[in-house]
């Protein structure tokens, strides 16, 4: 006899580049306490503790978005029902790709990396990515950020002490291939990040952005949101004041987590 279906949909949390599922630790606890089944799988090569990945980053080197996307599709196929998908940074781009492939009951893209077709490239975005993109030889490597680079890209409105604590707790080297694939998508007709922005059948999608985000400023998130204007599927946008790219971990993360879940629950 089949086990009864859980009354609440599962929640799938997708982390971004330079982070691991540990970045969702507070969200996982908050949602689990509300009765949700929460799944936060690591990208391929990152299913280890942060400290181990820093010492031995080879497992993530050369991993591309194709492998990451296929991994999350496999995770979803093992669930007893379609999940609410919430992704941060490149996890937000993956959320968009998964919804376009008919996965998920609702999706929330937080400070999302841009998909193909999003044109704005602010200087702060370029500066945040330059430690990797500035050297084409990095493409198949796992590249870390320095504490100073992390502070500019992720935690620019936090104190140096708060930024250092976040760096120590959460930062790992990231697959440069993923960043190259995202950065040059508009020059590649077969880019992995290509979505059918006119897809009327995909699940509802919400974009959340932070006012002070250096990697994906509101301008980028709004352009990504407007990309879907030809679709009749629900597509919403909300901006939080006083938030950096580390919107999921800085003080006030609870407001973001609650907003994301309330919106998703009202749109499934």
HUQUIVEN-V801138 format. One record per residue. N is the residue number from 1. RES is the residue in three letters. SS is DSSP state (h for helix, s for strand, l for the rest). PSI is psi as a letter, one per 40 degrees, with the letter a starting at -180 (* if undefined). Layout:
# HUQUIVEN-V801138
n: <N | N>
res: <RES | RES>
ss: <SS | SS>
psi: <PSI | PSI>
This chain:
# HUQUIVEN-V801138
n: <1 | 2 | 3 | 4 | 5 | 6 | 7 | 8 | 9 | 10 | 11 | 12 | 13 | 14 | 15 | 16 | 17 | 18 | 19 | 20 | 21 | 22 | 23 | 24 | 25 | 26 | 27 | 28 | 29 | 30 | 31 | 32 | 33 | 34 | 35 | 36 | 37 | 38 | 39 | 40 | 41 | 42 | 43 | 44 | 45 | 46 | 47 | 48 | 49 | 50 | 51 | 52 | 53 | 54 | 55 | 56 | 57 | 58 | 59 | 60 | 61 | 62 | 63 | 64 | 65 | 66 | 67 | 68 | 69 | 70 | 71 | 72 | 73 | 74 | 75 | 76 | 77 | 78 | 79 | 80 | 81 | 82 | 83 | 84 | 85 | 86 | 87 | 88 | 89 | 90 | 91 | 92 | 93 | 94 | 95 | 96 | 97 | 98 | 99 | 100 | 101 | 102 | 103 | 104 | 105 | 106 | 107 | 108 | 109 | 110 | 111 | 112 | 113 | 114 | 115 | 116 | 117 | 118 | 119 | 120 | 121 | 122 | 123 | 124 | 125 | 126 | 127 | 128 | 129 | 130 | 131 | 132 | 133 | 134 | 135 | 136 | 137 | 138 | 139 | 140 | 141 | 142 | 143 | 144 | 145 | 146 | 147 | 148 | 149 | 150 | 151 | 152 | 153 | 154 | 155 | 156 | 157 | 158 | 159 | 160 | 161 | 162 | 163 | 164 | 165 | 166 | 167 | 168 | 169 | 170 | 171 | 172 | 173 | 174 | 175 | 176 | 177 | 178 | 179 | 180 | 181 | 182 | 183 | 184 | 185 | 186 | 187 | 188 | 189 | 190 | 191 | 192 | 193 | 194 | 195 | 196 | 197 | 198 | 199 | 200 | 201 | 202 | 203 | 204 | 205 | 206 | 207 | 208 | 209 | 210 | 211 | 212 | 213 | 214 | 215 | 216 | 217 | 218 | 219 | 220 | 221 | 222 | 223 | 224 | 225 | 226 | 227 | 228 | 229 | 230 | 231 | 232 | 233 | 234 | 235 | 236 | 237 | 238 | 239 | 240 | 241 | 242 | 243 | 244 | 245 | 246 | 247 | 248 | 249 | 250 | 251 | 252 | 253 | 254 | 255 | 256 | 257 | 258 | 259 | 260 | 261 | 262 | 263 | 264 | 265 | 266 | 267 | 268>
res: <UNK | UNK | UNK | UNK | UNK | UNK | UNK | UNK | UNK | UNK | UNK | UNK | UNK | UNK | UNK | UNK | UNK | UNK | UNK | UNK | UNK | UNK | UNK | UNK | UNK | UNK | UNK | UNK | UNK | UNK | UNK | UNK | UNK | UNK | UNK | UNK | UNK | UNK | UNK | UNK | UNK | UNK | UNK | UNK | UNK | UNK | UNK | UNK | UNK | UNK | UNK | UNK | UNK | UNK | UNK | UNK | UNK | UNK | UNK | UNK | UNK | UNK | UNK | UNK | UNK | UNK | UNK | UNK | UNK | UNK | UNK | UNK | UNK | UNK | UNK | UNK | UNK | UNK | UNK | UNK | UNK | UNK | UNK | UNK | UNK | UNK | UNK | UNK | UNK | UNK | UNK | UNK | UNK | UNK | UNK | UNK | UNK | UNK | UNK | UNK | UNK | UNK | UNK | UNK | UNK | UNK | UNK | UNK | UNK | UNK | UNK | UNK | UNK | UNK | UNK | UNK | UNK | UNK | UNK | UNK | UNK | UNK | UNK | UNK | UNK | UNK | UNK | UNK | UNK | UNK | UNK | UNK | UNK | UNK | UNK | UNK | UNK | UNK | UNK | UNK | UNK | UNK | UNK | UNK | UNK | UNK | UNK | UNK | UNK | UNK | UNK | UNK | UNK | UNK | UNK | UNK | UNK | UNK | UNK | UNK | UNK | UNK | UNK | UNK | UNK | UNK | UNK | UNK | UNK | UNK | UNK | UNK | UNK | UNK | UNK | UNK | UNK | UNK | UNK | UNK | UNK | UNK | UNK | UNK | UNK | UNK | UNK | UNK | UNK | UNK | UNK | UNK | UNK | UNK | UNK | UNK | UNK | UNK | UNK | UNK | UNK | UNK | UNK | UNK | UNK | UNK | UNK | UNK | UNK | UNK | UNK | UNK | UNK | UNK | UNK | UNK | UNK | UNK | UNK | UNK | UNK | UNK | UNK | UNK | UNK | UNK | UNK | UNK | UNK | UNK | UNK | UNK | UNK | UNK | UNK | UNK | UNK | UNK | UNK | UNK | UNK | UNK | UNK | UNK | UNK | UNK | UNK | UNK | UNK | UNK | UNK | UNK | UNK | UNK | UNK | UNK | UNK | UNK | UNK | UNK | UNK | UNK | UNK | UNK | UNK | UNK | UNK | UNK>
ss: <l | l | l | l | l | l | l | l | l | l | s | s | s | s | l | l | l | l | l | l | h | h | h | h | h | h | h | h | h | h | h | h | l | l | l | l | l | s | s | l | l | l | l | l | l | l | l | l | l | h | h | h | h | h | h | l | h | h | h | h | l | l | l | l | h | h | h | h | h | h | h | h | h | h | h | h | h | l | l | l | l | l | l | s | s | s | s | s | l | h | h | h | h | h | h | h | h | h | h | h | l | l | l | l | l | s | s | s | s | s | l | l | l | l | l | l | l | l | l | l | l | l | h | h | h | h | h | h | h | h | h | h | h | l | l | h | h | h | l | l | l | s | s | l | l | l | h | h | h | h | h | h | h | l | l | l | l | l | l | h | h | h | h | h | h | h | h | h | h | h | l | l | l | s | s | h | h | h | h | h | h | h | h | l | h | h | h | l | l | l | l | l | l | l | l | l | l | l | l | l | l | l | l | s | s | s | s | s | s | s | l | l | l | l | l | l | l | h | h | h | h | h | h | h | h | h | l | l | l | l | l | l | l | l | s | s | s | s | s | s | l | l | l | l | l | l | l | l | l | l | l | l | h | h | h | h | h | h | h | h | h | h | h | h | h | h | l | l>
psi: <h | i | i | i | h | h | d | i | i | i | h | h | h | h | i | a | i | e | i | i | e | d | e | e | d | d | d | d | d | d | d | d | e | e | e | i | h | h | h | g | i | i | i | h | e | e | f | i | i | d | d | d | d | d | d | g | e | d | d | e | h | e | h | i | d | d | d | d | d | d | d | d | d | d | d | d | d | e | i | e | i | h | i | h | h | h | i | h | b | d | d | d | d | d | d | d | d | d | d | d | e | f | i | i | d | i | i | h | h | h | f | h | i | i | i | h | e | h | d | h | g | i | d | d | d | d | d | d | e | d | d | d | d | e | h | d | e | e | d | f | i | h | h | i | i | i | d | d | d | d | d | d | d | d | f | d | e | i | i | d | d | d | d | d | d | d | d | d | d | d | h | i | i | i | h | d | d | d | d | d | d | d | d | e | d | e | e | h | d | f | i | d | e | h | i | g | e | e | h | e | e | i | i | i | h | h | h | h | i | h | d | f | h | d | d | g | i | d | d | d | d | d | d | d | d | d | d | e | d | e | i | e | i | h | h | i | i | h | h | h | i | f | i | a | d | f | d | e | e | i | h | e | d | d | d | d | d | d | d | d | d | d | d | d | d | e | e | *>
